[in-house]
Amino acid sequence: MTSQMNAALKKNSAEPQHDDGNNTSPILADTAGFTADENGTCPIREVLDRVGDTWSLLVILNLQQGTIRFNALRRLIEGISQRMLTVTLRSLERDGLVLRTVRPTSPPEVEYSLTALGLSLAKPIDNLGQWAVDNRHTMREERARFDAQQ
C-alpha cells in the first residue's frame, strides 16, 4: 500500500460514519477489505486491479452465461481485440476466476468458463450495478453542475 493510501486511510478513519439516509455507511478504511495484509497490500486494491480494468468485467459478464469458445466470446465483446481478449483471459485464469479448456480436435477448440470463484463475483458486481442504476442520474447532474461552475 502506498504512503498516500495509508494517509487517506488514516484521515478517513478519524472521520465519523456517514448517514446516507438509509443506514450508516461503514468507514471503509476500518473494514477488512481495506486493511493491509502482511505484504502491505489491501484486498480491495488487489481485486480491483484484476476486475476493474476495461475488459475483465465484460468477460466475466459474458462467461456467466456458460462455457463459450474464444471467437464467440470475442464477437460478444464489442471493441475488444484478439490480443486484449487473450491477455484478459490469461489474467483471469491466473487468478482462478476463469477455466480454460482445450478440446483435442483439429484445430484445437478452446473454451472458457467461470470457476466457482469467478461465479461468486456475481453478487458484489450486481450490488455495484444496482448502485449505478440508483445513482447514475444524480452523478450526471452533479457533473453538469460542476462543469457549469468551471
Disulfide bonds with the S-S distance in Angstrom:
none
